[in-house]
């Protein structure tokens, strides 16, 4: 195991996914968060950066992956609308002063 760094890194990745699942995240979200965390911590970074989409597809299948991406885009769009509304409201109140 000492000769192959990928195996210990893979163990860390799997443990990270399990930690997020134990915290109550659904599997898809747990895997996504684990991928992002491992990339940030330079664990399987090169592989995950190159193959994130493939990893997610293999774990969930193409249809599940497409639904997941659609949900994530919807959440992002809603967050963007909320931020714009807050900024617009702030600009409105500043202009009244």
The first five atom37 places (N, CA, C, CB, O) and aatype in JSON, in Angstrom:
{
  "aatype": [20, 20, 20, 20, 20, 20, 20, 20, 20, 20, 20, 20, 20, 20, 20, 20, 20, 20, 20, 20, 20, 20, 20, 20, 20, 20, 20, 20, 20, 20, 20, 20, 20, 20, 20, 20, 20, 20, 20, 20, 20, 20, 20, 20, 20, 20, 20, 20, 20, 20, 20, 20, 20, 20, 20, 20, 20, 20, 20, 20, 20, 20, 20, 20, 20, 20, 20, 20, 20, 20, 20, 20, 20, 20, 20, 20, 20, 20, 20, 20, 20, 20, 20, 20, 20, 20, 20, 20, 20, 20, 20, 20, 20, 20, 20, 20, 20],
  "atom_mask": [
    [1, 1, 1, 1, 1],
    [1, 1, 1, 1, 1],
    [1, 1, 1, 1, 1],
    [1, 1, 1, 1, 1],
    [1, 1, 1, 1, 1],
    [1, 1, 1, 1, 1],
    [1, 1, 1, 1, 1],
    [1, 1, 1, 1, 1],
    [1, 1, 1, 1, 1],
    [1, 1, 1, 1, 1],
    [1, 1, 1, 1, 1],
    [1, 1, 1, 1, 1],
    [1, 1, 1, 1, 1],
    [1, 1, 1, 1, 1],
    [1, 1, 1, 1, 1],
    [1, 1, 1, 1, 1],
    [1, 1, 1, 1, 1],
    [1, 1, 1, 1, 1],
    [1, 1, 1, 1, 1],
    [1, 1, 1, 1, 1],
    [1, 1, 1, 1, 1],
    [1, 1, 1, 1, 1],
    [1, 1, 1, 1, 1],
    [1, 1, 1, 1, 1],
    [1, 1, 1, 1, 1],
    [1, 1, 1, 1, 1],
    [1, 1, 1, 1, 1],
    [1, 1, 1, 1, 1],
    [1, 1, 1, 1, 1],
    [1, 1, 1, 1, 1],
    [1, 1, 1, 1, 1],
    [1, 1, 1, 1, 1],
    [1, 1, 1, 1, 1],
    [1, 1, 1, 1, 1],
    [1, 1, 1, 1, 1],
    [1, 1, 1, 1, 1],
    [1, 1, 1, 1, 1],
    [1, 1, 1, 1, 1],
    [1, 1, 1, 1, 1],
    [1, 1, 1, 1, 1],
    [1, 1, 1, 1, 1],
    [1, 1, 1, 1, 1],
    [1, 1, 1, 1, 1],
    [1, 1, 1, 1, 1],
    [1, 1, 1, 1, 1],
    [1, 1, 1, 1, 1],
    [1, 1, 1, 1, 1],
    [1, 1, 1, 1, 1],
    [1, 1, 1, 1, 1],
    [1, 1, 1, 1, 1],
    [1, 1, 1, 1, 1],
    [1, 1, 1, 1, 1],
    [1, 1, 1, 1, 1],
    [1, 1, 1, 1, 1],
    [1, 1, 1, 1, 1],
    [1, 1, 1, 1, 1],
    [1, 1, 1, 1, 1],
    [1, 1, 1, 1, 1],
    [1, 1, 1, 1, 1],
    [1, 1, 1, 1, 1],
    [1, 1, 1, 1, 1],
    [1, 1, 1, 1, 1],
    [1, 1, 1, 1, 1],
    [1, 1, 1, 1, 1],
    [1, 1, 1, 1, 1],
    [1, 1, 1, 1, 1],
    [1, 1, 1, 1, 1],
    [1, 1, 1, 1, 1],
    [1, 1, 1, 1, 1],
    [1, 1, 1, 1, 1],
    [1, 1, 1, 1, 1],
    [1, 1, 1, 1, 1],
    [1, 1, 1, 1, 1],
    [1, 1, 1, 1, 1],
    [1, 1, 1, 1, 1],
    [1, 1, 1, 1, 1],
    [1, 1, 1, 1, 1],
    [1, 1, 1, 1, 1],
    [1, 1, 1, 1, 1],
    [1, 1, 1, 1, 1],
    [1, 1, 1, 1, 1],
    [1, 1, 1, 1, 1],
    [1, 1, 1, 1, 1],
    [1, 1, 1, 1, 1],
    [1, 1, 1, 1, 1],
    [1, 1, 1, 1, 1],
    [1, 1, 1, 1, 1],
    [1, 1, 1, 1, 1],
    [1, 1, 1, 1, 1],
    [1, 1, 1, 1, 1],
    [1, 1, 1, 1, 1],
    [1, 1, 1, 1, 1],
    [1, 1, 1, 1, 1],
    [1, 1, 1, 1, 1],
    [1, 1, 1, 1, 1],
    [1, 1, 1, 1, 1],
    [1, 1, 1, 1, 1]
  ],
  "atom_positions": [
    [[0.82, -1.19, 0.0], [0.0, 0.0, 0.0], [0.87, 1.25, 0.0], [-0.94, 0.0, 1.2], [0.45, 2.28, -0.54]],
    [[2.04, 1.2, 0.58], [2.92, 2.36, 0.61], [3.42, 2.72, -0.78], [4.08, 2.12, 1.54], [3.69, 3.88, -1.05]],
    [[3.55, 1.73, -1.66], [4.07, 1.96, -3.0], [3.04, 2.62, -3.91], [4.55, 0.67, -3.61], [3.42, 3.27, -4.88]],
    [[1.79, 2.46, -3.62], [0.73, 2.98, -4.48], [-0.08, 4.02, -3.7], [-0.2, 1.82, -4.99], [-0.89, 3.66, -2.84]],
    [[0.13, 5.28, -3.99], [-0.56, 6.35, -3.26], [-2.05, 6.39, -3.62], [0.09, 7.7, -3.57], [-2.85, 6.88, -2.83]],
    [[-2.41, 5.88, -4.78], [-3.82, 5.94, -5.19], [-4.73, 5.14, -4.26], [-3.96, 5.42, -6.6], [-5.85, 5.57, -3.98]],
    [[-4.26, 4.01, -3.78], [-5.1, 3.18, -2.92], [-5.42, 3.88, -1.59], [-4.4, 1.85, -2.64], [-6.59, 3.94, -1.22]],
    [[-4.43, 4.42, -0.86], [-4.78, 5.14, 0.37], [-5.65, 6.37, 0.08], [-3.51, 5.57, 1.09], [-6.53, 6.7, 0.87]],
    [[-5.4, 7.04, -1.05], [-6.22, 8.2, -1.4], [-7.66, 7.77, -1.69], [-5.63, 8.93, -2.63], [-8.61, 8.47, -1.32]],
    [[-7.81, 6.63, -2.35], [-9.15, 6.12, -2.62], [-9.88, 5.81, -1.32], [-9.08, 4.87, -3.51], [-11.07, 6.06, -1.2]],
    [[-9.16, 5.25, -0.34], [-9.75, 4.97, 0.97], [-10.23, 6.27, 1.62], [-8.72, 4.24, 1.89], [-11.31, 6.32, 2.2]],
    [[-9.43, 7.31, 1.52], [-9.82, 8.61, 2.08], [-11.06, 9.13, 1.37], [-8.66, 9.64, 1.95], [-11.98, 9.64, 2.01]],
    [[-11.1, 8.99, 0.04], [-12.27, 9.43, -0.73], [-13.53, 8.7, -0.27], [-12.04, 9.19, -2.24], [-14.56, 9.34, -0.02]],
    [[-13.46, 7.38, -0.16], [-14.62, 6.59, 0.27], [-15.03, 6.98, 1.69], [-14.3, 5.07, 0.2], [-16.22, 7.11, 1.98]],
    [[-14.06, 7.16, 2.58], [-14.37, 7.58, 3.95], [-15.04, 8.96, 3.97], [-13.09, 7.61, 4.81], [-15.94, 9.21, 4.77]],
    [[-14.61, 9.83, 3.08], [-15.21, 11.17, 2.99], [-16.66, 11.07, 2.53], [-14.4, 12.07, 2.03], [-17.53, 11.75, 3.08]],
    [[-16.92, 10.24, 1.54], [-18.31, 10.02, 1.09], [-19.14, 9.48, 2.25], [-18.35, 9.04, -0.12], [-20.25, 9.97, 2.5]],
    [[-18.63, 8.5, 2.96], [-19.37, 7.91, 4.09], [-19.63, 8.94, 5.19], [-18.59, 6.71, 4.66], [-20.7, 8.95, 5.79]],
    [[-18.65, 9.8, 5.44], [-18.82, 10.83, 6.47], [-19.98, 11.76, 6.11], [-17.52, 11.65, 6.64], [-20.8, 12.09, 6.96]],
    [[-20.05, 12.17, 4.84], [-21.15, 13.04, 4.42], [-22.49, 12.32, 4.47], [-20.9, 13.56, 3.0], [-23.5, 12.92, 4.85]],
    [[-22.51, 11.05, 4.1], [-23.76, 10.28, 4.19], [-24.19, 10.17, 5.65], [-23.58, 8.86, 3.57], [-25.38, 10.31, 5.96]],
    [[-23.25, 9.92, 6.56], [-23.57, 9.83, 7.99], [-24.04, 11.17, 8.55], [-22.36, 9.35, 8.77], [-24.74, 11.2, 9.56]],
    [[-23.66, 12.26, 7.91], [-24.13, 13.58, 8.33], [-25.53, 13.88, 7.8], [-23.15, 14.65, 7.86], [-26.11, 14.92, 8.11]],
    [[-26.07, 12.96, 6.99], [-27.44, 13.11, 6.53], [-27.6, 13.53, 5.08], [-28.12, 14.08, 7.37], [-28.73, 13.72, 4.62]],
    [[-26.51, 13.69, 4.35], [-26.62, 14.06, 2.94], [-27.04, 12.85, 2.11], [-25.28, 14.63, 2.43], [-26.68, 11.72, 2.41]],
    [[-27.82, 13.12, 1.05], [-28.15, 12.03, 0.14], [-26.88, 11.62, -0.58], [-29.26, 12.47, -0.88], [-25.92, 12.39, -0.66]],
    [[-26.87, 10.41, -1.1], [-25.65, 9.84, -1.67], [-25.07, 10.71, -2.77], [-25.93, 8.45, -2.22], [-23.86, 10.96, -2.79]],
    [[-25.9, 11.18, -3.68], [-25.39, 12.0, -4.78], [-24.67, 13.24, -4.27], [-26.53, 12.42, -5.71], [-23.58, 13.58, -4.73]],
    [[-25.29, 13.9, -3.33], [-24.7, 15.13, -2.77], [-23.43, 14.78, -1.99], [-25.71, 15.87, -1.85], [-22.44, 15.51, -2.06]],
    [[-23.46, 13.69, -1.26], [-22.28, 13.26, -0.49], [-21.1, 13.0, -1.41], [-22.6, 12.01, 0.34], [-19.98, 13.39, -1.1]],
    [[-21.35, 12.33, -2.52], [-20.26, 12.05, -3.47], [-19.74, 13.35, -4.07], [-20.75, 11.1, -4.59], [-18.53, 13.56, -4.16]],
    [[-20.65, 14.23, -4.47], [-20.23, 15.5, -5.05], [-19.39, 16.3, -4.07], [-21.46, 16.32, -5.48], [-18.35, 16.86, -4.43]],
    [[-19.83, 16.36, -2.83], [-19.08, 17.1, -1.81], [-17.73, 16.44, -1.54], [-19.9, 17.19, -0.51], [-16.73, 17.13, -1.35]],
    [[-17.71, 15.11, -1.51], [-16.45, 14.39, -1.3], [-15.47, 14.65, -2.44], [-16.71, 12.88, -1.16], [-14.27, 14.83, -2.21]],
    [[-15.97, 14.66, -3.66], [-15.11, 14.96, -4.82], [-14.5, 16.35, -4.66], [-15.91, 14.87, -6.15], [-13.29, 16.52, -4.81]],
    [[-15.33, 17.33, -4.35], [-14.84, 18.7, -4.2], [-13.83, 18.81, -3.05], [-16.01, 19.67, -3.96], [-12.8, 19.47, -3.18]],
    [[-14.14, 18.16, -1.92], [-13.23, 18.21, -0.77], [-11.89, 17.55, -1.1], [-13.87, 17.52, 0.45], [-10.84, 18.08, -0.78]],
    [[-11.94, 16.4, -1.75], [-10.7, 15.69, -2.08], [-9.87, 16.48, -3.09], [-11.01, 14.29, -2.62], [-8.65, 16.49, -3.0]],
    [[-10.52, 17.13, -4.05], [-9.78, 17.97, -4.99], [-9.09, 19.09, -4.23], [-10.72, 18.55, -6.08], [-7.92, 19.38, -4.47]],
    [[-9.82, 19.74, -3.32], [-9.26, 20.84, -2.55], [-8.09, 20.4, -1.67], [-10.34, 21.47, -1.67], [-7.15, 21.16, -1.45]],
    [[-8.14, 19.15, -1.18], [-7.09, 18.64, -0.31], [-6.01, 17.86, -1.08], [-7.71, 17.74, 0.76], [-5.15, 17.22, -0.47]],
    [[-6.08, 17.92, -2.4], [-5.09, 17.26, -3.27], [-5.08, 15.74, -3.08], [-3.7, 17.82, -2.99], [-4.03, 15.1, -3.12]],
    [[-6.27, 15.18, -2.88], [-6.44, 13.73, -2.76], [-7.09, 13.25, -4.06], [-7.31, 13.34, -1.49], [-8.22, 13.63, -4.36]],
    [[-6.4, 12.45, -4.82], [-6.84, 12.0, -6.13], [-7.19, 13.19, -7.03], [-8.05, 11.08, -5.99], [-8.0, 13.06, -7.95]],
    [[-6.58, 14.33, -6.77], [-6.93, 15.58, -7.44], [-6.89, 15.46, -8.95], [-6.0, 16.68, -6.99], [-7.88, 15.75, -9.63]],
    [[-5.77, 15.04, -9.47], [-5.62, 14.97, -10.93], [-6.69, 14.08, -11.55], [-4.22, 14.45, -11.29], [-7.31, 14.44, -12.56]],
    [[-6.9, 12.92, -10.96], [-7.91, 11.98, -11.47], [-9.3, 12.58, -11.38], [-7.85, 10.65, -10.7], [-10.06, 12.53, -12.35]],
    [[-9.66, 13.15, -10.23], [-11.0, 13.68, -10.03], [-11.28, 14.9, -10.9], [-11.22, 14.03, -8.58], [-12.38, 15.05, -11.42]],
    [[-10.29, 15.76, -11.07], [-10.48, 16.93, -11.94], [-10.75, 16.47, -13.37], [-9.24, 17.86, -11.88], [-11.65, 16.97, -14.04]],
    [[-9.96, 15.52, -13.83], [-10.11, 15.02, -15.2], [-11.38, 14.2, -15.4], [-8.91, 14.18, -15.58], [-11.97, 14.22, -16.47]],
    [[-11.8, 13.47, -14.36], [-12.85, 12.46, -14.53], [-14.08, 12.66, -13.66], [-12.28, 11.12, -14.26], [-14.84, 11.71, -13.47]],
    [[-14.3, 13.85, -13.11], [-15.42, 14.05, -12.2], [-16.75, 13.63, -12.82], [-15.49, 15.51, -11.76], [-17.54, 12.91, -12.21]],
    [[-16.99, 14.07, -14.03], [-18.25, 13.72, -14.69], [-18.37, 12.21, -14.86], [-18.34, 14.41, -16.06], [-19.43, 11.64, -14.61]],
    [[-17.29, 11.57, -15.27], [-17.3, 10.12, -15.43], [-17.53, 9.39, -14.12], [-16.01, 9.66, -16.06], [-18.26, 8.41, -14.06]],
    [[-16.9, 9.89, -13.05], [-17.08, 9.28, -11.73], [-18.55, 9.38, -11.32], [-16.18, 9.96, -10.68], [-19.13, 8.39, -10.86]],
    [[-19.13, 10.55, -11.47], [-20.53, 10.74, -11.09], [-21.45, 9.87, -11.95], [-20.92, 12.23, -11.21], [-22.39, 9.27, -11.43]],
    [[-21.19, 9.8, -13.24], [-22.02, 8.97, -14.12], [-21.92, 7.5, -13.77], [-21.62, 9.18, -15.57], [-22.92, 6.79, -13.75]],
    [[-20.71, 7.05, -13.48], [-20.53, 5.63, -13.13], [-21.28, 5.3, -11.83], [-19.03, 5.29, -12.98], [-21.86, 4.22, -11.71]],
    [[-21.25, 6.22, -10.89], [-21.91, 5.96, -9.6], [-23.43, 6.01, -9.71], [-21.44, 6.97, -8.57], [-24.12, 5.29, -8.99]],
    [[-23.95, 6.85, -10.6], [-25.4, 7.06, -10.63], [-26.08, 6.69, -11.93], [-25.68, 8.48, -10.34], [-27.31, 6.64, -11.99]],
    [[-25.32, 6.43, -12.96], [-25.92, 6.17, -14.27], [-26.24, 7.5, -14.95], [-27.21, 5.31, -14.15], [-26.34, 8.54, -14.29]],
    [[-26.39, 7.46, -16.25], [-26.55, 8.68, -17.02], [-27.83, 9.45, -16.66], [-26.56, 8.35, -18.5], [-27.79, 10.67, -16.51]],
    [[-28.96, 8.74, -16.51], [-30.22, 9.43, -16.22], [-30.18, 10.1, -14.85], [-31.39, 8.45, -16.28], [-30.61, 11.25, -14.72]],
    [[-29.68, 9.4, -13.83], [-29.58, 10.0, -12.5], [-28.66, 11.2, -12.53], [-29.08, 8.97, -11.49], [-28.94, 12.21, -11.89]],
    [[-27.55, 11.09, -13.27], [-26.6, 12.2, -13.37], [-27.26, 13.41, -14.01], [-25.36, 11.78, -14.18], [-27.06, 14.54, -13.55]],
    [[-28.04, 13.21, -15.05], [-28.72, 14.31, -15.73], [-29.73, 14.97, -14.79], [-29.43, 13.82, -17.01], [-29.82, 16.2, -14.73]],
    [[-30.5, 14.17, -14.05], [-31.45, 14.73, -13.08], [-30.71, 15.51, -11.99], [-32.3, 13.61, -12.44], [-31.16, 16.58, -11.58]],
    [[-29.59, 14.98, -11.53], [-28.8, 15.65, -10.51], [-28.32, 17.01, -11.03], [-27.59, 14.77, -10.09], [-28.43, 18.02, -10.33]],
    [[-27.79, 17.04, -12.26], [-27.31, 18.3, -12.82], [-28.45, 19.31, -12.94], [-26.66, 18.06, -14.2], [-28.25, 20.49, -12.67]],
    [[-29.63, 18.85, -13.35], [-30.78, 19.75, -13.48], [-31.17, 20.34, -12.12], [-31.97, 19.01, -14.09], [-31.46, 21.53, -12.02]],
    [[-31.18, 19.5, -11.09], [-31.51, 20.0, -9.74], [-30.47, 21.01, -9.26], [-31.59, 18.83, -8.74], [-30.82, 22.05, -8.7]],
    [[-29.19, 20.7, -9.5], [-28.14, 21.62, -9.09], [-28.26, 22.96, -9.82], [-26.75, 21.01, -9.36], [-28.08, 24.02, -9.21]],
    [[-28.58, 22.92, -11.1], [-28.76, 24.15, -11.87], [-29.95, 24.95, -11.35], [-28.95, 23.83, -13.36], [-29.91, 26.18, -11.3]],
    [[-31.03, 24.25, -10.97], [-32.2, 24.93, -10.43], [-31.86, 25.62, -9.11], [-33.36, 23.93, -10.23], [-32.24, 26.77, -8.89]],
    [[-31.13, 24.93, -8.25], [-30.71, 25.51, -6.97], [-29.83, 26.74, -7.22], [-29.96, 24.47, -6.1], [-30.0, 27.78, -6.57]],
    [[-28.9, 26.63, -8.15], [-28.02, 27.74, -8.48], [-28.81, 28.92, -9.04], [-26.96, 27.3, -9.49], [-28.54, 30.07, -8.68]],
    [[-29.77, 28.66, -9.9], [-30.6, 29.72, -10.46], [-31.41, 30.41, -9.38], [-31.53, 29.16, -11.54], [-31.51, 31.64, -9.36]],
    [[-31.99, 29.63, -8.47], [-32.77, 30.22, -7.38], [-31.9, 31.08, -6.48], [-33.45, 29.12, -6.55], [-32.31, 32.15, -6.04]],
    [[-30.69, 30.61, -6.19], [-29.76, 31.38, -5.36], [-29.36, 32.67, -6.07], [-28.5, 30.54, -5.04], [-29.24, 33.72, -5.43]],
    [[-29.15, 32.62, -7.36], [-28.8, 33.81, -8.13], [-29.93, 34.82, -8.1], [-28.45, 33.44, -9.58], [-29.7, 36.02, -7.91]],
    [[-31.15, 34.36, -8.3], [-32.32, 35.25, -8.26], [-32.43, 35.89, -6.88], [-33.61, 34.47, -8.59], [-32.7, 37.09, -6.78]],
    [[-32.22, 35.12, -5.82], [-32.3, 35.65, -4.46], [-31.25, 36.74, -4.25], [-32.12, 34.53, -3.43], [-31.55, 37.8, -3.7]],
    [[-30.01, 36.47, -4.69], [-28.93, 37.45, -4.52], [-29.22, 38.74, -5.29], [-27.61, 36.86, -4.99], [-29.02, 39.84, -4.77]],
    [[-29.69, 38.59, -6.52], [-30.0, 39.77, -7.33], [-31.11, 40.57, -6.67], [-30.4, 39.37, -8.77], [-31.06, 41.8, -6.63]],
    [[-32.11, 39.88, -6.16], [-33.22, 40.57, -5.48], [-32.71, 41.33, -4.26], [-34.31, 39.56, -5.07], [-33.11, 42.46, -4.02]],
    [[-31.84, 40.7, -3.49], [-31.28, 41.38, -2.31], [-30.45, 42.59, -2.71], [-30.42, 40.4, -1.5], [-30.57, 43.65, -2.09]],
    [[-29.62, 42.45, -3.74], [-28.79, 43.56, -4.19], [-29.64, 44.69, -4.76], [-27.78, 43.09, -5.23], [-29.36, 45.86, -4.52]],
    [[-30.67, 44.33, -5.5], [-31.57, 45.33, -6.07], [-32.29, 46.08, -4.96], [-32.6, 44.67, -7.02], [-32.42, 47.3, -5.02]],
    [[-32.74, 45.36, -3.95], [-33.4, 45.98, -2.81], [-32.45, 46.91, -2.09], [-33.94, 44.9, -1.85], [-32.84, 48.01, -1.69]],
    [[-31.21, 46.51, -1.92], [-30.2, 47.33, -1.26], [-29.94, 48.59, -2.07], [-28.89, 46.54, -1.06], [-29.86, 49.68, -1.5]],
    [[-29.81, 48.46, -3.38], [-29.58, 49.64, -4.23], [-30.77, 50.59, -4.13], [-29.34, 49.22, -5.7], [-30.6, 51.81, -4.08]],
    [[-31.99, 50.02, -4.11], [-33.19, 50.85, -4.0], [-33.17, 51.66, -2.7], [-34.45, 49.97, -4.06], [-33.44, 52.86, -2.71]],
    [[-32.85, 50.99, -1.58], [-32.82, 51.69, -0.29], [-31.71, 52.73, -0.23], [-32.66, 50.69, 0.83], [-31.91, 53.78, 0.38]],
    [[-30.58, 52.48, -0.81], [-29.48, 53.45, -0.84], [-29.87, 54.67, -1.65], [-28.2, 52.81, -1.41], [-29.53, 55.79, -1.29]],
    [[-30.58, 54.45, -2.74], [-30.97, 55.57, -3.6], [-32.01, 56.45, -2.93], [-31.52, 55.06, -4.93], [-32.15, 57.62, -3.3]],
    [[-32.73, 55.94, -1.95], [-33.73, 56.74, -1.23], [-33.1, 57.69, -0.24], [-34.7, 55.85, -0.51], [-33.71, 58.69, 0.14]],
    [[-31.86, 57.41, 0.18], [-31.21, 58.24, 1.2], [-30.67, 59.5, 0.65], [-30.11, 57.51, 1.86], [-30.1, 60.3, 1.38]]
  ]
}
